[in-house]
Amino acid sequence: MKVLSEELKRALTSRGMRMALLLGIGLLIVGLNYARSYPPEKSFVDVWYITYSQSFYYLMLPLIACIPFADTLASDRKQGYLERIVVRERYKNVLNAKFLANAIAGALASALPLLLLYLILTLTNHNPLNHPALNSIEGRPYEIAELVNLYKTLPDLFILVVSGAVFFIGAIFASLGMAFTLLINHRFVALSVPFLLSNLLQYFSNRSRLLPWYLAPSVLGATISSSE
């Protein structure tokens, strides 16, 4: 339990966590700037979703998730830090603690910028929902019926569902990044392999249609938009 608290503290207070949060916020600022080109009648959920989908946040999600802590298993092994911990704790327990701390850090780094955007928009945007000015404009979800219904009737829950999906997918990407360093002990592998896998899935399923559409990261992240 002590080793888990130590790893969690390292993960959540790391420079990588700050970098990942700044990257996520930076992407959303780009999306917000893009959202300004849409009609001014857009509600908070319209702004949130346009910002999220048009910033290509989901394409950068593997990197955001892996930056905080996914490379530390490789770096700790190279620097001898892991061996010093194993002297006082079983290797299995250390490994489990590192993977759990990494998954939590990756999940939080992925979802927190979206939740921060949600908080800001609910405080600043009081436009009514479902304004007809946006009906004929790309930028709303349209393929998954359940999400469309939530978007129109329970927008707060819609945002929480999408953010929850991003949370769990961030944990998966972070875990994949760290897992690959068990095979190749290099921190670059932790940062690059999940990003490459995600973009290959996106291309082969969403663009070239060589894989089923539901394997696209944009779909797995509940980010189907009418612009795709």
C-alpha positions as CSV (number, residue, x, y, z in Angstrom):
1,M,0.0,0.0,0.0
2,K,2.9,2.3,0.8
3,V,4.5,1.8,-2.6
4,L,1.2,2.5,-4.3
5,S,0.8,5.9,-2.5
6,E,4.4,6.7,-3.4
7,E,3.9,5.9,-7.1
8,L,0.6,7.8,-7.1
9,K,2.3,10.9,-5.6
10,R,5.0,10.7,-8.2
11,A,2.5,10.3,-11.1
12,L,0.1,13.1,-10.1
13,T,2.8,15.6,-9.2
14,S,5.1,14.9,-12.0
15,R,6.3,17.3,-14.7
16,G,4.8,15.0,-17.2
17,M,1.3,15.4,-15.7
18,R,1.6,19.2,-15.9
19,M,2.8,18.9,-19.5
20,A,-0.1,16.6,-20.4
21,L,-2.7,18.9,-18.9
22,L,-1.2,21.9,-20.7
23,L,-1.3,20.0,-24.0
24,G,-4.9,19.1,-23.5
25,I,-5.9,22.7,-22.5
26,G,-3.9,24.0,-25.5
27,L,-5.8,21.8,-27.9
28,L,-9.1,22.8,-26.5
29,I,-8.2,26.5,-26.8
30,V,-7.6,25.8,-30.5
31,G,-11.0,24.1,-30.7
32,L,-12.6,27.1,-28.9
33,N,-11.2,29.4,-31.5
34,Y,-12.7,27.2,-34.2
35,A,-16.0,27.2,-32.4
36,R,-16.2,31.0,-32.7
37,S,-17.0,30.5,-36.5
38,Y,-20.3,28.8,-35.6
39,P,-23.6,30.7,-35.0
40,P,-23.6,32.7,-31.7
41,E,-26.8,30.9,-30.6
42,K,-24.9,27.8,-29.8
43,S,-25.5,26.4,-26.3
44,F,-22.8,25.3,-23.8
45,V,-23.0,21.7,-25.0
46,D,-22.7,22.8,-28.7
47,V,-19.5,24.8,-27.8
48,W,-18.1,21.9,-25.7
49,Y,-18.7,19.3,-28.4
50,I,-17.5,21.5,-31.3
51,T,-14.4,22.4,-29.3
52,Y,-13.7,18.7,-28.4
53,S,-14.2,17.2,-31.9
54,Q,-12.7,20.0,-34.0
55,S,-9.5,20.3,-31.8
56,F,-8.7,16.6,-32.7
57,Y,-8.4,16.0,-29.0
58,Y,-9.1,12.3,-29.5
59,L,-6.2,11.9,-32.0
60,M,-3.8,13.3,-29.4
61,L,-5.4,11.4,-26.6
62,P,-2.7,8.6,-26.6
63,L,0.0,11.1,-26.1
64,I,-1.8,13.1,-23.4
65,A,-2.5,9.8,-21.5
66,C,1.1,8.5,-21.8
67,I,3.1,11.7,-21.0
68,P,2.5,11.8,-17.3
69,F,3.9,8.4,-16.2
70,A,3.9,5.7,-18.9
71,D,7.7,6.0,-19.5
72,T,8.7,5.8,-15.8
73,L,9.0,2.0,-15.7
74,A,11.7,2.1,-18.5
75,S,13.5,5.1,-16.9
76,D,13.4,3.6,-13.4
77,R,14.9,0.4,-14.7
78,K,17.7,2.2,-16.5
79,Q,18.5,4.4,-13.5
80,G,18.4,1.5,-11.0
81,Y,15.5,3.0,-9.0
82,L,13.4,-0.1,-9.5
83,E,16.0,-2.4,-8.1
84,R,16.2,-0.2,-4.9
85,I,12.5,-0.4,-4.4
86,V,12.4,-4.2,-5.0
87,V,14.8,-4.6,-2.1
88,R,12.1,-3.7,0.3
89,E,9.0,-4.7,-1.7
90,R,8.0,-7.6,-3.8
91,Y,8.5,-7.0,-7.5
92,K,4.9,-8.0,-8.4
93,N,3.6,-5.4,-5.9
94,V,5.9,-2.7,-7.3
95,L,4.8,-3.5,-10.8
96,N,1.1,-3.5,-9.9
97,A,1.5,-0.2,-8.1
98,K,3.3,1.4,-11.1
99,F,0.7,0.2,-13.5
100,L,-2.2,1.4,-11.4
101,A,-0.7,4.8,-10.7
102,N,0.1,5.2,-14.4
103,A,-3.5,4.3,-15.4
104,I,-4.9,6.8,-12.9
105,A,-2.6,9.5,-14.1
106,G,-3.3,8.9,-17.7
107,A,-7.0,8.8,-17.1
108,L,-7.0,12.1,-15.2
109,A,-4.8,13.9,-17.7
110,S,-7.1,12.8,-20.4
111,A,-10.4,13.8,-18.8
112,L,-9.6,16.8,-16.6
113,P,-9.2,19.4,-19.5
114,L,-12.6,18.4,-20.8
115,L,-14.2,18.7,-17.4
116,L,-12.6,22.1,-16.9
117,L,-14.0,23.2,-20.2
118,Y,-17.4,22.0,-19.2
119,L,-17.3,23.9,-15.9
120,I,-16.2,27.1,-17.6
121,L,-18.9,26.8,-20.3
122,T,-21.8,26.1,-17.9
123,L,-20.8,29.3,-15.9
124,T,-20.5,31.5,-19.0
125,N,-22.9,30.2,-21.6
126,H,-26.6,30.5,-20.9
127,N,-28.0,30.1,-24.4
128,P,-31.0,27.7,-24.8
129,L,-30.5,24.2,-26.1
130,N,-31.1,22.9,-29.6
131,H,-31.3,26.2,-31.4
132,P,-32.4,25.6,-35.0
133,A,-29.6,27.8,-36.3
134,L,-27.2,24.8,-35.7
135,N,-29.4,22.1,-37.2
136,S,-28.0,22.3,-40.7
137,I,-24.4,22.9,-39.6
138,E,-21.8,20.2,-39.0
139,G,-20.7,19.9,-35.4
140,R,-23.3,17.7,-33.6
141,P,-23.2,14.0,-33.0
142,Y,-25.4,12.1,-35.3
143,E,-24.7,8.3,-35.7
144,I,-25.1,6.9,-32.2
145,A,-28.8,7.3,-31.3
146,E,-28.3,7.1,-27.6
147,L,-25.7,9.9,-27.6
148,V,-27.9,12.0,-29.9
149,N,-30.8,11.8,-27.4
150,L,-28.5,12.6,-24.5
151,Y,-27.1,15.6,-26.4
152,K,-30.5,17.0,-27.0
153,T,-32.2,16.2,-23.7
154,L,-29.6,15.7,-21.0
155,P,-26.5,17.6,-22.2
156,D,-24.8,17.5,-18.8
157,L,-25.0,13.8,-18.8
158,F,-23.8,13.6,-22.4
159,I,-20.7,15.5,-21.5
160,L,-20.1,13.3,-18.5
161,V,-20.5,10.2,-20.6
162,V,-18.1,11.3,-23.3
163,S,-15.6,12.5,-20.6
164,G,-16.0,9.2,-18.8
165,A,-15.2,7.3,-22.0
166,V,-12.1,9.5,-22.5
167,F,-11.2,8.8,-18.8
168,F,-11.2,5.0,-19.4
169,I,-9.6,5.1,-22.8
170,G,-6.8,7.3,-21.4
171,A,-6.2,4.7,-18.7
172,I,-6.0,2.0,-21.4
173,F,-3.6,4.0,-23.6
174,A,-1.3,4.8,-20.6
175,S,-1.3,1.1,-19.6
176,L,-0.4,0.0,-23.2
177,G,2.4,2.5,-23.2
178,M,3.9,1.2,-20.0
179,A,3.3,-2.5,-21.0
180,F,5.3,-2.1,-24.2
181,T,8.3,-1.0,-22.2
182,L,8.3,-4.5,-20.6
183,L,9.3,-5.7,-24.1
184,I,11.5,-2.8,-25.2
185,N,13.1,-0.9,-22.3
186,H,13.0,2.6,-23.8
187,R,10.9,5.5,-22.6
188,F,10.3,6.6,-26.3
189,V,8.4,3.3,-26.8
190,A,5.9,4.2,-24.0
191,L,5.1,7.6,-25.7
192,S,5.1,6.6,-29.3
193,V,3.6,3.1,-29.7
194,P,0.1,3.9,-28.3
195,F,0.0,7.0,-30.5
196,L,1.0,5.1,-33.6
197,L,-1.5,2.3,-32.9
198,S,-4.3,4.7,-32.3
199,N,-3.7,6.6,-35.5
200,L,-3.3,3.4,-37.5
201,L,-6.7,2.2,-36.2
202,Q,-8.2,5.6,-37.0
203,Y,-6.9,5.4,-40.6
204,F,-7.7,1.8,-41.4
205,S,-11.2,1.9,-39.9
206,N,-12.4,5.5,-40.4
207,R,-10.6,6.4,-43.6
208,S,-9.6,3.4,-45.7
209,R,-12.5,1.2,-44.3
210,L,-10.3,-1.8,-44.1
211,L,-11.4,-2.3,-40.4
212,P,-14.8,-2.1,-38.8
213,W,-15.9,1.5,-38.2
214,Y,-16.3,0.9,-34.4
215,L,-12.6,0.3,-34.0
216,A,-11.8,4.0,-34.9
217,P,-10.5,5.9,-31.8
218,S,-12.9,8.7,-32.6
219,V,-15.8,6.2,-32.1
220,L,-14.3,4.4,-29.1
221,G,-14.0,7.9,-27.5
222,A,-17.6,8.6,-28.2
223,T,-16.6,11.4,-30.6
224,I,-18.6,10.7,-33.7
225,S,-19.2,14.0,-35.3
226,S,-20.9,15.1,-38.5
227,S,-17.6,16.3,-39.8
228,E,-16.2,12.8,-40.0
